């Protein structure tokens, strides 16, 4: 199994990564929501990059996808260098 890091610096980028990895696991938003104990609408807002989403909800979703959050020093590239990824 290849482990791949996903860089995200904004709520929108975090949401895009979560959506991509959810789809890779063949889960619908409703199925992921059920695993976390949230409504499908909450998953939709997280994936859309809603900045008002509580961090605890995002961490619950990350855990339900069997992922972890890693904090490290910021790379020297500018944020615009990563916009094309999303």
Secondary structure, DSSP 8 states (H G I E B T S, - for coil): ---------SHHHHHHHHHHHHHHTT--HHHHHHHHT--HHHHHHHHHT-TTS-HHHHHHHHHHTT---------SS-THHHHTT-
